[in-house]
Structures are given as C-alpha cells and as structure tokens.
Amino acid sequence: MIKIPIVKNTLTNYLSMGVKLLQGVLVTRWLIAYLGEEYYGLWALLWSFFCYSLLLDFGFGVTAQKYTSIGIFQQDLKRYNRIISTIFSFHAVMSLIILACTVAASFFVVTLFHLDDTPAERIEYCRRCFLLFGIGSALIFPSGIFPEIMVGLHKIYQRNYVIIVSKLLELAGLLLVFACKGELLLLISFTLVLNLLTNLAMLFYIRPAIPGFRLRLWISREVFREIFQFSGFVYLCSVARLLWGRISPLLISIFCGLQEVGFFQIGSRLPNLMNQLTGPYQENITPISASFYAQGKHRALSRILVNSMRWNSFLSSGMMVGIFVFAAELIRFLFKVDQPLVLAICQLMVVSLYIGLLFRSIPERFLLMAEKHKLLSWITIWESVANFAACIVLLQFFNITCVVWAALIIKVFTTVFFIAPPMLRYLKIGVWKLLYEICFRQLAAALPLVGIALLLETFAAGSLSDFWLLVIGGSSGGLAYVGCSYWWVLSPDEKRFFRRKYLTRWRQAWRQWKGGRR
C-alpha cells in the first residue's frame, strides 16, 4: 500500500488557502492606497487576461499529473521524460502564441482599457505595462507543469510550502517597492519574476523524487497523439464549465436586467465559499485514483473512494445545513442586503452544490483517471448546452431562481443516469448502502444544528443582532454537529483510532499541566 500524506496535504491546502486569502486582501488594500483605483483596475485587468491564457493549457496539466501519478517514471523513465518534454514543449509553443497576441493587442490598448480621453503619456505607460505582463506571462506559462507534477507525486504539501513562502515574499516585496516609491511597472516585474521562481523552485522537490528527470524542447508526434486523446477531453470539460459560468450572468442581464445580475452574484457568494472550503480535501483524490487504478489496486481504491465521499460529506453537510438555516442572517451581516430573491438563490444554490459535492466531486475525479474521460466530457457539454437552452426559455417567464432550479434538475438527472451507474459498479455497493454511508448519517448529525437555529429564530430573533445570532448559533451548532458526528458518522475503528491518537494525549497533557501547577 502506498503511503500518501492525505492529512498533511489537506491541512497545508487549507493553510495555503488562508494565506492566499489574507495576502489577497492586504495586496488589494495596499495597491488601491498606493496606486489609486485606476491603476489598481489596470492591475486586476492584466491578471484577468492571464487567467484566460490558461485556456491554452489544453488539459495537458492534468495529463502530466496523471502520468506522474501512475508511476511511468518508475517503469520507463525515458518514456516519461518524452511525455513531460512533449507537454513542456507544447506549452512553450503556446507561450509564443501568448507573446504574439500580447504584441498585437498592445496596439489596441486605447480600446481595451477605454483610454479615449487619456493623455498620450498615460496611454504609453499602460501599453508598456500590458507588454511587460504579457511577456512575463509567456515566460511563466511552460513552468506551470511543475506544480502539476508535484500533485502527481502526492507531494501537495511540499507544493503548498513553496506557495506559502512565495505569497509571504510577495507581501514583503510589495512593501519594499512601496517604500522605494516604485511604480506599477516595478510591481509587475517583481510579481512575475517571483511567480516564475516559485514554479522553478518545485524542481528541487521533483528531481530527488524522480531520479533521471530531464526536460528538452522536443515534441514527439506519437506521444502527442497518445496524450491528446486524454487531454483533449479534459480540455472540453474545462471550456464547457467556463463558458456556462460566464454565460449565465449574461443571460440574466439580457432577460432580466443588471439588478438581477447583482442579486444572482450576491446569492452565489456563500455557496462559492462552501465550495472553496471543501476543495482542499478533494485534490488528493485525482492522483490517488490514477495511481491505484493503474496498479490494479481496485479493492483498496474502492475503500478509499467510499471513505473520501464520507469525509467530503462530513465537511459539506455541516456547511450546507449551517448556510441554509442561517442564510438570511449571513447575507444581511456580510453584504447588508435583505432581499427575498437573494435568500432564495443562496438556499437553492447551496443545496445544488451540496448534491454536487456528495455525488459528483469525488466520482468525477475518479472517473477522469479511470479511463472514463470521454463520458465525463460529453456529460459536461450536454449539461452546459441544456442549461443554456433551459435558461433562454425559462427566463422569459420566471424570475432568476429558474436558472438555479434548471441547473439542479439537470445535475440530478445526469448524476442518477450517467455518473452513479459506473461508480456503483466499481464500488460494488448498493444505492441505499452508499446513501447511508455518505448522506443519511451526516444529515442526522446536522439535525441538532437545525434545532438550535429554530430555537434562536423563535425566542431570540428580535432581541439579538445578526452578529450575535451567528456567533451563538454557529458556535453551538458547530460543536453539536462535531459531537454528533463522532457518535453517528465515525466507524468503530475510526473512534478507536481517535481515542488512541488524540484523547489519550490530551489526557496526559492535562495531567502533566495539573501536576506542574501543584
């Protein structure tokens, strides 16, 4: 059995996410204060251009992760080096496209940035910033393969250490640039160089893990045809999801207006946060599925998948119930909005996301690495087209909640008829048994949280502010959920492990502390 640091990977994922969140908030505040809103807008727009350039990955990043996970470098190092070199070289070619598009677009910065009545000096400065960012992005793009290899090696925690150090260095560097009265061009140069060095730093972890690892600028046609059969379908999934995510607000704007777009975006904030908070655990499943499936360890992989779905459900069930019952208070406290339509969207979306987290997130990652990538791509494309058609029809007659209802019904349909059957066949488990393991027990543990919310709403809604309702309800409900989960969700073996590993240590530490006081 391969020893995989799932706990360390997950905890460092959460730590990395927390550092990124804090760093993002601080950088935003500092940049606005130092550069002003106009140049901060330019900074944000440049980053958005770079994000769209990630579409040129064509799914090869996941492909590098897969071929690393299945251990080809242990079986045939030369073939592995050819695969990674082909991917790296293809990304280098895409870098030339990024570079060419940057140079061509630089002649249209007046239109792109709406600089019609801007002095010539400022237009030229914006053009230099755009060119610098594009050239830097092109240089960074091929090195994006190294974090994917780290994931394939099950060394997510080491990748996270590098990212955390990089984000802290970025904060220190920005403060230094501000102290030296540097301008936006210097900030862009520093940030891009640091991002490149961050990706290259991961080579120090890759080389000892893969002795004989070599890269060269060379594309093998045979290898390219082989890996594109996988990466092409991964790319189709990514594009379909991206297009639907971008089109839905546009359709709402066309049929309902800008105010409804705002309501939709506010209503989606809490579900998006729930999705981010459950994501760090799920990242472990992709490389595990690839390596175990390739080695034929199907029984062990089946147990891992069921347990992963259980723990994923533990995280998502508590958050789903908590957000659902306290949605009104959360929206009023966080966004200063008291709108029934926003509340309905939030509650519908959190239920839809919950179903996806339980029955789609883990199975899709497994099926992707278990040679079911074609099935997944067609499902994703069909869902995007169906959602698009449903919204065009329904938005003419109903309010914007129909967008969420349509997505929920389509998701349930495809899950029941296309995702669940191959997953159940592989796991060799019945429907009701799986539902009991990953759904019913976790929801039962969340019932006290619902009871606490009802009691607070009945007896304290008029006397307590939203803040104190959230503090009292969230803390007491969270503790009740964790306590009930210990008895109702954990298996007997997991309870024994928890008592042996943690409770015994806590008792010993408590006794030592009491003895020291005496």
Backbone hydrogen bonds, N-H to C=O, Kabsch-Sander energy under -0.5 kcal/mol:
donor,donor_aa,acceptor,acceptor_aa,energy
4,I,2,I,-0.8
6,I,4,I,-2.4
9,N,5,P,-2.8
10,T,6,I,-2.8
11,L,7,V,-2.8
12,T,8,K,-2.3
13,N,9,N,-1.7
14,Y,10,T,-2.2
15,L,11,L,-2.4
16,S,12,T,-3.0
17,M,13,N,-2.5
18,G,14,Y,-2.5
19,V,15,L,-2.5
20,K,16,S,-2.6
21,L,17,M,-2.3
22,L,18,G,-2.5
23,Q,19,V,-3.1
24,G,20,K,-2.7
25,V,21,L,-2.2
26,L,22,L,-2.5
27,V,23,Q,-2.8
28,T,24,G,-2.2
29,R,25,V,-2.3
30,W,26,L,-2.7
31,L,27,V,-2.9
32,I,28,T,-2.2
33,A,29,R,-2.2
34,Y,30,W,-2.7
35,L,31,L,-3.2
36,G,31,L,-0.9
36,G,32,I,-1.0
40,Y,36,G,-2.0
41,G,37,E,-2.2
42,L,38,E,-1.7
43,W,39,Y,-2.4
44,A,40,Y,-2.7
45,L,41,G,-2.3
46,L,42,L,-2.4
47,W,43,W,-1.8
48,S,44,A,-1.8
49,F,45,L,-1.9
50,F,46,L,-1.8
51,C,47,W,-2.1
52,Y,48,S,-1.7
53,S,49,F,-1.4
54,L,50,F,-0.7
54,L,51,C,-1.0
55,L,52,Y,-1.7
56,L,53,S,-1.9
57,D,54,L,-1.9
58,F,55,L,-1.2
60,F,57,D,-1.9
63,T,59,G,-1.4
64,A,60,F,-2.4
65,Q,61,G,-1.8
66,K,62,V,-2.5
67,Y,63,T,-2.6
68,T,64,A,-1.6
69,S,65,Q,-2.3
70,I,66,K,-2.1
71,G,68,T,-1.3
72,I,67,Y,-1.4
74,Q,71,G,-1.3
75,Q,71,G,-1.0
76,D,72,I,-3.6
80,Y,76,D,-2.2
81,N,77,L,-2.6
82,R,78,K,-2.0
83,I,79,R,-2.3
84,I,80,Y,-2.7
85,S,81,N,-2.5
86,T,82,R,-2.2
87,I,83,I,-2.2
88,F,84,I,-2.9
89,S,85,S,-2.8
90,F,86,T,-2.3
91,H,87,I,-2.4
92,A,88,F,-1.7
93,V,89,S,-2.0
94,M,90,F,-2.2
95,S,91,H,-1.8
96,L,92,A,-1.4
97,I,93,V,-1.4
98,I,94,M,-2.5
99,L,95,S,-2.6
100,A,96,L,-2.6
101,C,97,I,-2.8
102,T,98,I,-2.2
103,V,99,L,-2.3
104,A,100,A,-2.4
105,A,101,C,-2.8
106,S,102,T,-1.7
107,F,104,A,-1.1
108,F,105,A,-2.2
109,V,106,S,-0.9
112,L,108,F,-2.8
113,F,109,V,-2.7
114,H,111,T,-0.5
115,L,110,V,-2.6
118,T,115,L,-1.5
123,I,119,P,-2.0
124,E,120,A,-2.4
125,Y,121,E,-2.1
126,C,122,R,-2.5
127,R,123,I,-2.1
128,R,124,E,-2.2
129,C,125,Y,-2.3
130,F,126,C,-2.4
131,L,127,R,-2.7
132,L,128,R,-2.7
133,F,129,C,-2.5
134,G,130,F,-2.4
135,I,131,L,-2.7
136,G,132,L,-2.5
137,S,133,F,-2.6
138,A,134,G,-2.1
139,L,135,I,-1.8
140,I,136,G,-2.1
141,F,137,S,-2.1
143,S,140,I,-1.1
144,G,140,I,-0.5
144,G,141,F,-1.6
145,I,142,P,-1.4
146,F,143,S,-1.6
148,E,144,G,-0.8
149,I,145,I,-1.9
150,M,146,F,-2.0
151,V,147,P,-1.8
152,G,148,E,-2.2
153,L,149,I,-1.7
154,H,151,V,-1.8
155,K,150,M,-2.4
159,R,155,K,-1.9
160,N,156,I,-2.4
161,Y,157,Y,-1.9
162,V,158,Q,-1.8
163,I,159,R,-2.2
164,I,160,N,-2.9
165,V,161,Y,-2.3
166,S,162,V,-2.2
167,K,163,I,-2.6
168,L,164,I,-2.2
169,L,165,V,-2.4
170,E,166,S,-2.2
171,L,167,K,-1.9
172,A,168,L,-2.2
173,G,169,L,-2.9
174,L,170,E,-2.5
175,L,171,L,-2.1
176,L,172,A,-2.0
177,V,173,G,-2.6
178,F,174,L,-2.7
179,A,175,L,-2.3
180,C,176,L,-1.9
181,K,178,F,-1.5
182,G,177,V,-3.0
187,L,183,E,-1.8
188,I,184,L,-2.7
189,S,185,L,-2.3
190,F,186,L,-2.6
191,T,187,L,-2.5
192,L,188,I,-2.5
193,V,189,S,-2.4
194,L,190,F,-2.3
195,N,191,T,-2.2
196,L,192,L,-2.2
197,L,193,V,-2.5
198,T,194,L,-2.1
199,N,195,N,-1.8
200,L,196,L,-2.3
201,A,197,L,-2.2
202,M,198,T,-0.7
202,M,199,N,-0.8
203,L,200,L,-1.6
204,F,201,A,-1.4
205,Y,202,M,-1.0
206,I,202,M,-1.9
207,R,203,L,-2.5
209,A,205,Y,-1.0
210,I,206,I,-2.2
213,F,210,I,-1.7
218,W,216,R,-1.5
220,S,218,W,-0.6
221,R,219,I,-0.6
224,F,220,S,-3.0
225,R,221,R,-2.5
226,E,222,E,-1.8
227,I,223,V,-2.7
228,F,224,F,-2.2
229,Q,225,R,-0.9
229,Q,226,E,-0.6
230,F,227,I,-1.0
231,S,227,I,-2.9
232,G,228,F,-2.3
234,V,230,F,-1.7
235,Y,231,S,-2.5
236,L,232,G,-1.8
237,C,233,F,-1.9
238,S,234,V,-2.0
239,V,235,Y,-2.7
240,A,236,L,-2.5
241,R,237,C,-2.3
242,L,238,S,-2.4
243,L,239,V,-2.9
244,W,240,A,-2.1
245,G,241,R,-2.3
246,R,242,L,-1.8
247,I,243,L,-2.4
248,S,244,W,-2.0
250,L,246,R,-0.7
251,L,247,I,-2.6
252,I,248,S,-2.1
253,S,249,P,-2.3
254,I,250,L,-2.3
255,F,251,L,-2.5
256,C,252,I,-2.7
257,G,252,I,-1.3
261,V,257,G,-1.2
262,G,258,L,-2.1
263,F,259,Q,-2.2
264,F,260,E,-2.6
265,Q,261,V,-2.5
266,I,262,G,-2.5
267,G,263,F,-2.6
268,S,264,F,-1.2
269,R,265,Q,-0.5
269,R,266,I,-1.2
270,L,266,I,-0.5
272,N,268,S,-2.2
273,L,269,R,-2.0
274,M,270,L,-2.3
275,N,271,P,-2.2
276,Q,272,N,-2.1
277,L,273,L,-2.1
278,T,274,M,-1.1
279,G,275,N,-1.1
281,Y,278,T,-0.6
282,Q,278,T,-1.1
283,E,279,G,-1.3
284,N,281,Y,-1.4
285,I,282,Q,-1.7
286,T,282,Q,-0.6
288,I,284,N,-1.6
289,S,285,I,-2.9
290,A,286,T,-2.1
291,S,287,P,-2.4
292,F,288,I,-2.6
293,Y,289,S,-2.1
294,A,290,A,-1.9
295,Q,291,S,-1.5
296,G,293,Y,-1.0
297,K,292,F,-2.3
298,H,296,G,-1.7
301,L,297,K,-2.2
302,S,298,H,-2.5
303,R,299,R,-1.9
304,I,300,A,-2.3
305,L,301,L,-2.7
306,V,302,S,-2.2
307,N,303,R,-2.5
308,S,304,I,-2.6
309,M,305,L,-2.5
310,R,306,V,-2.1
311,W,307,N,-2.6
312,N,308,S,-2.5
313,S,309,M,-1.9
314,F,310,R,-2.0
315,L,311,W,-1.9
316,S,312,N,-2.5
317,S,313,S,-3.1
318,G,314,F,-1.2
319,M,315,L,-1.4
320,M,316,S,-2.9
321,V,317,S,-2.5
322,G,318,G,-2.3
323,I,319,M,-2.9
324,F,320,M,-2.5
325,V,321,V,-2.5
326,F,322,G,-1.7
327,A,324,F,-0.7
330,L,326,F,-2.6
331,I,327,A,-2.6
332,R,328,A,-2.2
333,F,329,E,-2.6
334,L,330,L,-2.9
335,F,331,I,-2.2
336,K,332,R,-1.1
337,V,331,I,-1.0
342,V,339,Q,-0.5
343,L,339,Q,-2.0
344,A,340,P,-2.5
345,I,341,L,-2.2
346,C,342,V,-2.5
347,Q,343,L,-2.4
348,L,344,A,-2.4
349,M,345,I,-2.8
350,V,346,C,-2.2
351,V,347,Q,-1.5
352,S,348,L,-2.4
353,L,349,M,-2.8
354,Y,350,V,-1.9
355,I,351,V,-2.1
356,G,352,S,-1.9
357,L,353,L,-2.8
358,L,354,Y,-2.3
359,F,355,I,-2.6
360,R,356,G,-2.1
361,S,356,G,-2.2
362,I,357,L,-0.6
364,E,360,R,-2.9
365,R,361,S,-1.5
366,F,362,I,-2.2
367,L,363,P,-3.2
368,L,364,E,-2.2
369,M,365,R,-1.1
369,M,366,F,-0.7
370,A,366,F,-0.7
370,A,367,L,-0.6
372,K,367,L,-2.2
376,L,372,K,-2.1
377,S,373,H,-2.2
378,W,374,K,-2.2
379,I,375,L,-2.2
380,T,376,L,-2.6
381,I,377,S,-2.4
382,W,378,W,-2.6
383,E,379,I,-2.6
384,S,380,T,-2.2
385,V,381,I,-2.5
386,A,382,W,-2.8
387,N,383,E,-2.7
388,F,384,S,-2.2
389,A,385,V,-2.6
390,A,386,A,-2.7
391,C,387,N,-2.4
392,I,388,F,-1.9
393,V,389,A,-1.8
394,L,390,A,-3.2
395,L,391,C,-2.4
396,Q,393,V,-0.8
397,F,394,L,-2.0
398,F,394,L,-2.5
402,C,399,N,-1.9
403,V,400,I,-1.3
404,V,400,I,-0.7
405,W,401,T,-2.5
406,A,402,C,-2.5
407,A,403,V,-1.9
408,L,404,V,-2.4
409,I,405,W,-2.6
410,I,406,A,-2.5
411,K,407,A,-2.2
412,V,408,L,-2.4
413,F,409,I,-2.3
414,T,410,I,-2.4
415,T,411,K,-2.2
416,V,412,V,-2.6
417,F,413,F,-2.3
418,F,414,T,-2.0
419,I,414,T,-1.7
420,A,415,T,-3.1
423,M,419,I,-1.4
424,L,420,A,-3.0
425,R,421,P,-2.2
426,Y,422,P,-1.8
427,L,423,M,-2.5
428,K,424,L,-1.7
429,I,424,L,-1.1
434,L,430,G,-2.3
435,L,431,V,-2.6
436,Y,432,W,-2.2
437,E,433,K,-2.0
438,I,434,L,-2.6
439,C,435,L,-1.9
440,F,435,L,-2.3
441,R,436,Y,-1.4
443,L,439,C,-2.5
444,A,440,F,-2.3
445,A,441,R,-1.8
446,A,442,Q,-0.9
447,L,444,A,-1.2
450,V,446,A,-1.4
451,G,447,L,-2.3
452,I,448,P,-2.5
453,A,449,L,-2.1
454,L,450,V,-2.3
455,L,451,G,-2.3
456,L,452,I,-2.4
457,E,453,A,-2.2
458,T,454,L,-2.1
459,F,455,L,-2.6
460,A,456,L,-2.2
461,A,456,L,-0.6
464,L,460,A,-1.9
469,L,465,S,-2.3
470,L,466,D,-2.3
471,V,467,F,-2.4
472,I,468,W,-2.7
473,G,469,L,-2.6
474,G,470,L,-2.5
475,S,471,V,-2.1
476,S,472,I,-2.2
477,G,473,G,-2.2
478,G,474,G,-2.4
479,L,475,S,-2.3
480,A,476,S,-2.2
481,Y,477,G,-2.3
482,V,478,G,-2.4
483,G,479,L,-2.6
484,C,480,A,-2.6
485,S,481,Y,-2.3
486,Y,482,V,-1.7
487,W,483,G,-1.1
488,W,484,C,-2.9
489,V,485,S,-2.3
490,L,485,S,-1.8
495,K,491,S,-2.3
496,R,492,P,-2.2
497,F,493,D,-2.3
498,F,494,E,-2.5
499,R,495,K,-2.6
500,R,496,R,-2.5
501,K,497,F,-2.7
502,Y,498,F,-2.5
503,L,498,F,-1.4
504,T,499,R,-2.0
506,W,502,Y,-2.7
507,R,503,L,-2.4
508,Q,504,T,-2.2
509,A,505,R,-2.7
510,W,506,W,-2.4
511,R,507,R,-2.5
512,Q,508,Q,-2.5
513,W,509,A,-2.2
514,K,510,W,-2.4
515,G,511,R,-2.7
516,G,512,Q,-2.2
517,R,513,W,-1.8
518,R,514,K,-1.6
